[in-house]
């Protein structure tokens, strides 16, 4: 166990570092939605929900038998404010995201009611650079409990960690048509870390609406029943991305964090991401792969992006950057995998997770693409086992254990088997994965498809959907 330099530095790779009395990583939306359904009932004064998209029709706990408590998101929020006369709910959604919400069939009347409501206030956020999106997914309850990660409270997200080929609950809200298996993740924190995320979402509310939300009065701490904390008294870093807008300076903490992580990795960098499309990060990885004693890189990606245009842009960029990385990988230390079900159907990877050796873990909203580094608004949470800090050894064990649990899910084996395979492969994560890959549910090596000349000529890298800076405007802006 060698020491590594401290990576999480306020004002550089993160905004603030605060303590969470408890921290848990929630993998896949079935548990996340169920937990939201539970803990929101404990809210006293304030719930703030910030996201890319919300869908009022989704069932937060579809496996639960009907009872007096509504399960559909829209009805549930209305029910909450009727029960708690002092409770205010503020919902902030990307303005263009509303088009997706209405396109999915979310109830326009309920959304209109929230737009003018007193107890539930929906605001549409357009205070961003032209073509940028607000991509943070943060929910804060009374400033005592907060969630931050990659899971949107919208349709086609719910799935269990089993990722069954056929689930009667993995269906669209209105049509009941099935959608593909979906892998995602979020983090729950309380204590000072939750209060800091409360400050973040209230600041964003001011930017979007020009109006300030007061910090809620102090209330007793809450924590989801049955959610075992992964860490206690953890120092949690909050990192952000935001383009310059309206006199506000650009924020590139997440890009600095990624570059710091890539540079500091000693043995293995494990990444789950929706995309692999940032040339800056790909070149940093390629430089490490050229080192004779450099680290391994394992990337878990979806097989394809969502939609034809997105796949043409993001998929073509991934293919080009994979070629760049593989040319540098003369020592065979880079692998990209995509997860499949027992029946070999593709599982869509929407999680955004980074685990550096046994020294740092990061979960958030940012992907390995240009938008997440310099254009869209993003928010990530990280924990580092800094050399010499109290509890360093136990924290390293926990960080390594999270990576083991994620691989066990993807490979459909017990975590103990993953740990033994890593040991048998002399610490090589690639060697362990190759030893455990099976014929059913597993990880399969990713090979990019061929993209035609039209894609190269028109999309030019991935500048259409994934610009590196706000000056690159969308054609419909």
C-alpha positions as CSV (number, residue, x, y, z in Angstrom):
1,X,0.0,0.0,0.0
2,X,1.9,3.0,-1.2
3,X,1.1,6.6,-0.4
4,X,-0.4,9.0,-3.0
5,X,-0.5,12.8,-3.0
6,X,-3.7,14.5,-1.8
7,X,-6.0,15.0,-4.7
8,X,-9.0,16.7,-3.2
9,X,-8.1,20.3,-2.7
10,X,-10.7,23.0,-2.1
11,X,-10.5,25.8,-4.7
12,X,-8.8,23.4,-7.2
13,X,-10.3,19.9,-7.7
14,X,-13.3,20.6,-5.5
15,X,-15.5,23.5,-4.2
16,X,-15.7,22.4,-0.5
17,X,-14.7,19.5,1.7
18,X,-17.3,18.8,4.4
19,X,-18.0,15.9,6.8
20,X,-20.8,13.5,6.4
21,X,-21.7,11.7,9.6
22,X,-23.0,8.9,7.3
23,X,-22.4,8.2,3.6
24,X,-23.9,5.4,1.5
25,X,-23.6,4.6,-2.2
26,X,-27.0,3.6,-3.7
27,X,-26.6,1.4,-6.8
28,X,-29.5,1.3,-9.2
29,X,-32.7,3.3,-9.2
30,X,-35.0,0.7,-7.6
31,X,-33.4,1.2,-4.2
32,X,-32.9,4.9,-4.8
33,X,-36.6,5.6,-5.6
34,X,-37.8,3.4,-2.7
35,X,-35.5,5.3,-0.3
36,X,-36.8,8.7,-1.7
37,X,-40.4,7.5,-1.1
38,X,-39.5,6.7,2.5
39,X,-37.4,9.6,3.6
40,X,-39.4,12.4,2.0
41,X,-42.2,11.5,4.4
42,X,-39.9,12.6,7.2
43,X,-39.3,16.1,5.7
44,X,-40.4,18.9,8.0
45,X,-39.8,22.2,6.2
46,X,-38.0,21.8,2.9
47,X,-37.4,19.5,-0.1
48,X,-35.4,20.9,-3.0
49,X,-35.1,18.8,-6.1
50,X,-32.7,19.8,-8.9
51,X,-32.4,17.8,-12.0
52,X,-32.2,17.3,-15.7
53,X,-35.7,15.9,-15.9
54,X,-38.6,14.9,-13.7
55,X,-41.6,12.8,-14.6
56,X,-44.7,13.0,-12.4
57,X,-46.0,9.6,-13.6
58,X,-43.2,7.4,-12.4
59,X,-43.9,4.9,-9.6
60,X,-41.3,5.3,-6.9
61,X,-41.9,1.8,-5.5
62,X,-43.7,-0.4,-8.1
63,X,-43.1,-3.7,-6.2
64,X,-44.9,-2.4,-3.1
65,X,-48.6,-3.3,-2.7
66,X,-51.0,-0.3,-3.0
67,X,-51.7,1.4,0.3
68,X,-52.8,4.8,1.5
69,X,-49.5,6.4,0.5
70,X,-49.3,7.4,-3.2
71,X,-46.4,6.0,-5.1
72,X,-46.6,8.1,-8.3
73,X,-44.2,11.0,-8.0
74,X,-46.6,13.8,-8.8
75,X,-49.4,12.5,-6.5
76,X,-46.9,11.7,-3.8
77,X,-45.4,15.3,-3.7
78,X,-49.0,16.8,-3.6
79,X,-49.8,14.3,-0.8
80,X,-46.7,15.3,1.2
81,X,-47.6,19.0,1.3
82,X,-51.2,18.2,2.3
83,X,-49.9,16.2,5.3
84,X,-47.2,18.8,6.4
85,X,-48.5,22.4,6.5
86,X,-45.0,23.8,7.0
87,X,-43.4,21.9,4.1
88,X,-42.3,23.6,1.0
89,X,-41.1,21.7,-2.1
90,X,-39.0,23.4,-4.7
91,X,-38.3,21.6,-8.1
92,X,-35.8,23.1,-10.5
93,X,-35.6,21.5,-13.9
94,X,-33.6,22.2,-17.1
95,X,-36.0,24.2,-19.3
96,X,-35.3,22.1,-22.4
97,X,-35.7,19.0,-20.3
98,X,-39.4,19.9,-19.9
99,X,-39.9,19.1,-23.6
100,X,-38.6,15.6,-22.9
101,X,-40.9,15.4,-19.9
102,X,-44.0,16.4,-21.8
103,X,-42.9,14.2,-24.7
104,X,-42.9,11.3,-22.4
105,X,-46.5,12.1,-21.4
106,X,-46.1,13.7,-17.9
107,X,-49.3,15.4,-16.9
108,X,-49.2,19.0,-18.2
109,X,-51.9,20.1,-15.8
110,X,-50.0,19.0,-12.8
111,X,-46.8,20.7,-14.1
112,X,-48.8,23.9,-14.8
113,X,-50.2,23.8,-11.2
114,X,-46.7,23.5,-9.8
115,X,-45.5,26.4,-11.9
116,X,-47.9,28.7,-10.1
117,X,-48.1,26.8,-6.9
118,X,-47.4,28.1,-3.4
119,X,-46.4,24.9,-1.6
120,X,-44.8,23.1,-4.6
121,X,-42.9,25.4,-6.9
122,X,-41.6,24.3,-10.2
123,X,-39.1,26.5,-11.9
124,X,-37.5,26.0,-15.3
125,X,-33.8,26.7,-15.4
126,X,-32.5,28.5,-18.5
127,X,-29.7,30.5,-16.8
128,X,-26.9,28.8,-18.7
129,X,-24.7,29.3,-21.7
130,X,-26.3,28.7,-25.1
131,X,-26.8,25.0,-25.8
132,X,-25.7,24.0,-22.3
133,X,-27.7,21.7,-20.1
134,X,-28.2,21.6,-16.3
135,X,-27.2,18.1,-15.6
136,X,-26.8,18.0,-11.8
137,X,-29.1,15.5,-10.0
138,X,-29.4,16.7,-6.4
139,X,-32.2,16.3,-3.8
140,X,-31.8,17.9,-0.4
141,X,-34.2,17.3,2.5
142,X,-34.3,19.9,5.4
143,X,-30.5,20.3,4.9
144,X,-30.0,17.2,7.0
145,X,-30.0,14.5,4.2
146,X,-29.0,14.9,0.6
147,X,-28.6,12.7,-2.5
148,X,-26.3,13.4,-5.4
149,X,-25.4,11.3,-8.3
150,X,-26.5,10.2,-11.8
151,X,-30.1,9.1,-11.2
152,X,-32.9,11.3,-12.6
153,X,-36.4,11.0,-11.1
154,X,-37.9,10.3,-14.5
155,X,-39.1,7.4,-16.7
156,X,-37.0,4.5,-17.9
157,X,-34.6,4.6,-15.0
158,X,-36.1,2.1,-12.5
159,X,-34.3,-1.2,-12.4
160,X,-32.9,-3.6,-9.8
161,X,-29.3,-4.7,-9.5
162,X,-30.4,-8.1,-10.9
163,X,-31.0,-6.4,-14.3
164,X,-33.4,-9.2,-15.3
165,X,-34.1,-9.8,-19.0
166,X,-37.8,-9.5,-18.3
167,X,-39.1,-7.5,-15.4
168,X,-42.8,-6.7,-15.1
169,X,-41.9,-3.5,-13.3
170,X,-39.4,-2.2,-15.8
171,X,-42.0,-0.6,-18.1
172,X,-42.9,2.9,-19.3
173,X,-45.5,4.7,-17.1
174,X,-48.3,5.1,-19.5
175,X,-47.8,2.6,-22.4
176,X,-46.4,-0.1,-20.1
177,X,-44.0,-1.0,-22.8
178,X,-40.7,-2.5,-21.5
179,X,-37.4,-0.6,-21.7
180,X,-33.9,-1.9,-21.6
181,X,-32.1,-2.8,-18.3
182,X,-30.5,0.3,-16.7
183,X,-27.5,0.6,-14.4
184,X,-27.1,3.8,-12.3
185,X,-25.8,5.1,-8.9
186,X,-26.2,7.9,-6.4
187,X,-24.8,8.9,-3.0
188,X,-26.6,9.7,0.2
189,X,-25.0,12.0,2.8
190,X,-26.0,13.7,6.0
191,X,-24.4,16.2,8.3
192,X,-22.3,19.1,7.1
193,X,-22.1,17.5,3.6
194,X,-25.9,17.7,3.3
195,X,-25.9,21.3,4.4
196,X,-23.3,22.1,1.8
197,X,-25.4,20.6,-0.9
198,X,-28.3,22.6,0.4
199,X,-26.2,25.7,-0.2
200,X,-25.4,24.5,-3.7
201,X,-29.0,24.0,-4.8
202,X,-30.2,27.3,-3.2
203,X,-27.4,29.1,-5.1
204,X,-28.6,27.4,-8.3
205,X,-32.2,28.5,-7.5
206,X,-31.0,32.1,-7.2
207,X,-29.2,31.9,-10.6
208,X,-32.3,30.4,-12.3
209,X,-35.0,32.6,-10.7
210,X,-33.4,35.6,-9.1
211,X,-35.1,34.7,-5.8
212,X,-33.4,33.4,-2.7
213,X,-34.6,30.5,-0.6
214,X,-33.9,30.7,3.1
215,X,-32.0,27.9,4.8
216,X,-34.5,25.8,6.7
217,X,-34.5,25.8,10.5
218,X,-32.6,23.1,12.2
219,X,-34.4,19.8,12.6
220,X,-33.4,16.3,13.8
221,X,-31.2,14.3,11.5
222,X,-32.9,11.6,9.4
223,X,-31.5,8.5,7.6
224,X,-33.2,5.9,5.5
225,X,-34.2,2.7,7.3
226,X,-32.3,-0.3,6.1
227,X,-29.6,1.7,4.3
228,X,-26.3,0.7,5.9
229,X,-23.8,3.6,5.8
230,X,-20.7,2.7,3.8
231,X,-18.7,5.3,5.8
232,X,-19.1,7.3,9.0
233,X,-17.6,10.7,9.7
234,X,-16.3,10.9,6.1
235,X,-14.7,13.9,4.6
236,X,-16.6,14.5,1.4
237,X,-15.5,16.8,-1.5
238,X,-18.0,18.5,-3.7
239,X,-16.8,19.2,-7.2
240,X,-18.6,21.2,-9.9
241,X,-18.6,22.1,-13.6
242,X,-20.3,25.3,-14.9
243,X,-19.7,27.4,-18.0
244,X,-19.3,31.1,-17.6
245,X,-22.7,32.9,-17.8
246,X,-24.2,36.2,-16.7
247,X,-21.0,37.5,-15.2
248,X,-20.3,34.3,-13.3
249,X,-16.9,32.8,-13.9
250,X,-16.5,29.3,-15.3
251,X,-16.0,26.4,-12.9
252,X,-13.8,23.5,-14.0
253,X,-13.3,21.6,-10.8
254,X,-14.4,18.3,-12.2
255,X,-12.0,18.4,-15.1
256,X,-9.1,19.2,-12.7
257,X,-10.3,16.3,-10.5
258,X,-10.3,13.8,-13.3
259,X,-6.9,14.9,-14.5
260,X,-5.5,14.7,-11.0
261,X,-6.9,11.2,-10.5
262,X,-5.5,10.0,-13.8
263,X,-2.1,11.4,-13.0
264,X,-2.1,9.9,-9.4
265,X,-3.3,6.4,-10.2
266,X,-0.7,3.9,-9.2
267,X,-2.3,0.5,-10.0
268,X,-5.9,0.6,-11.3
269,X,-8.4,3.2,-12.4
270,X,-11.9,1.8,-12.6
271,X,-14.5,4.0,-14.4
272,X,-18.2,3.6,-15.1
273,X,-19.5,6.3,-17.5
274,X,-22.3,6.9,-20.0
275,X,-19.7,8.2,-22.5
276,X,-16.1,8.1,-23.4
277,X,-15.8,11.2,-25.5
278,X,-13.4,13.7,-23.8
279,X,-10.2,14.1,-25.8
280,X,-8.5,15.8,-22.9
281,X,-9.0,12.8,-20.6
282,X,-8.3,10.3,-23.4
283,X,-4.9,11.9,-24.0
284,X,-4.2,11.9,-20.3
285,X,-5.0,8.2,-20.1
286,X,-2.9,7.5,-23.2
287,X,0.1,9.2,-21.7
288,X,-0.1,7.0,-18.6
289,X,-0.5,3.9,-20.8
290,X,2.8,4.6,-22.5
291,X,4.6,4.4,-19.2
292,X,6.4,1.1,-18.7
293,X,5.1,0.7,-15.2
294,X,1.8,2.7,-15.5
295,X,-1.6,1.6,-14.2
296,X,-4.4,-0.4,-15.6
297,X,-7.6,1.4,-16.9
298,X,-10.9,-0.4,-16.9
299,X,-13.9,1.5,-18.4
300,X,-17.5,0.2,-18.2
301,X,-19.6,1.9,-20.9
302,X,-23.0,1.2,-22.5
303,X,-23.0,-0.6,-25.8
304,X,-24.6,2.3,-27.7
305,X,-25.7,5.8,-26.9
306,X,-29.4,6.6,-26.8
307,X,-30.9,7.7,-30.1
308,X,-29.5,7.7,-33.6
309,X,-28.0,11.3,-33.6
310,X,-26.4,10.8,-30.1
311,X,-24.8,7.5,-31.2
312,X,-23.5,9.1,-34.4
313,X,-21.9,11.9,-32.4
314,X,-20.9,10.3,-29.2
315,X,-20.3,6.9,-30.6
316,X,-18.1,8.2,-33.4
317,X,-16.1,10.2,-30.8
318,X,-15.7,7.1,-28.6
319,X,-14.4,5.1,-31.6
320,X,-11.8,7.7,-32.5
321,X,-10.6,8.2,-28.9
322,X,-10.5,4.4,-28.3
323,X,-8.2,4.2,-31.3
324,X,-6.0,6.9,-29.8
325,X,-5.9,5.1,-26.5
326,X,-5.3,1.6,-27.9
327,X,-2.4,2.9,-30.0
328,X,-0.8,4.1,-26.8
329,X,-1.6,0.8,-25.0
330,X,1.6,-1.1,-25.9
331,X,1.6,-2.9,-22.6
332,X,-2.0,-4.1,-22.7
333,X,-3.3,-2.2,-19.7
334,X,-6.6,-0.7,-21.1
335,X,-9.9,-2.5,-21.4
336,X,-13.4,-1.2,-22.2
337,X,-16.3,-3.5,-21.3
338,X,-20.1,-3.3,-21.6
339,X,-22.5,-5.3,-19.3
340,X,-25.0,-7.8,-20.6
341,X,-27.9,-9.7,-19.0
342,X,-28.3,-13.4,-18.6
343,X,-29.9,-13.5,-22.0
344,X,-27.0,-11.2,-23.4
345,X,-29.2,-8.1,-23.8
346,X,-27.2,-4.9,-23.3
347,X,-27.5,-3.1,-19.9
348,X,-27.4,0.7,-20.4
349,X,-24.7,2.2,-18.2
350,X,-25.8,5.6,-16.8
351,X,-23.8,5.5,-13.6
352,X,-20.9,7.9,-13.3
353,X,-18.4,6.3,-10.9
354,X,-14.6,6.5,-10.6
355,X,-12.5,4.4,-8.2
356,X,-8.8,5.1,-8.1
357,X,-6.8,2.2,-6.6
358,X,-8.0,1.8,-3.0
359,X,-7.4,5.6,-2.4
360,X,-10.4,7.5,-3.9
361,X,-14.0,7.0,-4.9
362,X,-16.2,9.5,-6.8
363,X,-19.9,9.3,-7.7
364,X,-21.8,12.1,-9.4
365,X,-23.4,13.4,-12.5
366,X,-20.4,14.0,-14.8
367,X,-19.4,11.7,-17.7
368,X,-16.2,11.3,-19.6
369,X,-17.2,13.8,-22.3
370,X,-16.5,17.4,-23.1
371,X,-19.8,18.8,-21.8
372,X,-19.2,17.4,-18.4
373,X,-15.8,18.9,-18.2
374,X,-16.4,22.5,-19.3
375,X,-20.0,23.2,-20.5
376,X,-22.9,21.7,-18.5
377,X,-23.6,22.1,-14.8
378,X,-22.4,19.0,-12.9
379,X,-21.9,17.9,-9.3
380,X,-19.8,15.0,-8.0
381,X,-19.0,13.8,-4.6
382,X,-15.6,12.2,-3.7
383,X,-13.9,10.6,-0.7
384,X,-10.1,10.2,-0.5
385,X,-8.0,8.0,1.8
386,X,-5.3,10.6,2.2
387,X,-1.9,9.4,3.5
388,X,-1.7,9.5,7.3
389,X,-5.3,10.4,8.0
390,X,-7.1,8.7,10.9
391,X,-8.7,5.5,9.7
392,X,-6.8,5.4,6.4
393,X,-6.5,1.7,6.2
394,X,-10.2,1.0,6.9
395,X,-11.2,3.6,4.4
396,X,-9.0,2.0,1.7
397,X,-10.6,-1.3,2.4
398,X,-14.0,0.3,2.0
399,X,-13.1,2.0,-1.3
400,X,-11.7,-1.3,-2.7
401,X,-14.8,-3.1,-1.4
402,X,-17.1,-0.8,-3.4
403,X,-15.2,-1.6,-6.6
404,X,-15.4,-5.3,-5.8
405,X,-19.2,-5.0,-5.2
406,X,-19.7,-3.2,-8.6
407,X,-17.7,-5.9,-10.5
408,X,-19.6,-8.6,-8.7
409,X,-22.9,-7.1,-9.9
410,X,-21.7,-6.9,-13.5
411,X,-20.1,-10.4,-13.5
412,X,-22.9,-12.0,-11.6
413,X,-20.6,-13.6,-9.0
414,X,-20.1,-13.2,-5.3
415,X,-17.9,-10.3,-4.1
416,X,-15.6,-12.9,-2.6
417,X,-15.0,-14.5,-6.0
418,X,-13.9,-11.1,-7.4
419,X,-11.5,-10.5,-4.5
420,X,-10.0,-14.0,-4.9
421,X,-9.7,-13.5,-8.7
422,X,-7.9,-10.1,-8.2
423,X,-5.5,-11.8,-5.7
424,X,-4.9,-14.7,-8.1
425,X,-4.1,-12.2,-10.9
426,X,-1.5,-10.5,-8.7
427,X,-3.7,-7.5,-8.3
428,X,-4.6,-7.1,-12.0
429,X,-8.3,-6.1,-12.3
430,X,-8.2,-6.9,-16.0
431,X,-6.8,-10.4,-15.2
432,X,-9.6,-10.9,-12.7
433,X,-12.4,-9.8,-15.0
434,X,-11.1,-12.0,-17.8
435,X,-11.0,-15.0,-15.5
436,X,-14.6,-14.4,-14.3
437,X,-16.3,-13.5,-17.5
438,X,-19.0,-16.0,-18.3
439,X,-21.5,-17.0,-21.0
440,X,-24.6,-15.5,-19.2
441,X,-24.8,-12.2,-17.4
442,X,-21.3,-10.7,-17.6
443,X,-19.0,-8.0,-19.0
444,X,-18.1,-8.3,-22.6
445,X,-15.3,-6.5,-24.4
446,X,-16.5,-3.4,-26.3
447,X,-15.6,-3.1,-30.0
448,X,-16.8,0.1,-31.8
449,X,-19.0,-0.2,-34.9
450,X,-18.0,1.3,-38.2
451,X,-19.1,4.9,-38.8
452,X,-19.6,6.1,-42.3
453,X,-18.0,9.1,-44.1
454,X,-21.2,11.2,-43.5
455,X,-20.6,11.0,-39.7
456,X,-17.0,12.1,-40.0
457,X,-17.8,14.9,-42.4
458,X,-20.8,16.4,-40.7
459,X,-20.2,15.8,-37.0
460,X,-16.5,16.5,-36.9
461,X,-15.4,14.7,-33.7
462,X,-18.5,15.2,-31.5
463,X,-18.8,19.0,-31.7
464,X,-22.5,18.9,-32.4
465,X,-23.7,17.3,-29.2
466,X,-20.6,17.5,-27.1
467,X,-18.9,20.9,-27.5
468,X,-15.8,21.8,-25.5
469,X,-16.8,25.4,-24.8
470,X,-20.0,27.5,-25.0
471,X,-18.8,29.3,-28.1
472,X,-19.6,26.1,-30.0
473,X,-23.3,26.7,-30.6
474,X,-26.0,24.1,-31.4
475,X,-27.4,24.6,-34.9
476,X,-30.9,25.1,-33.4
477,X,-29.7,27.6,-30.7
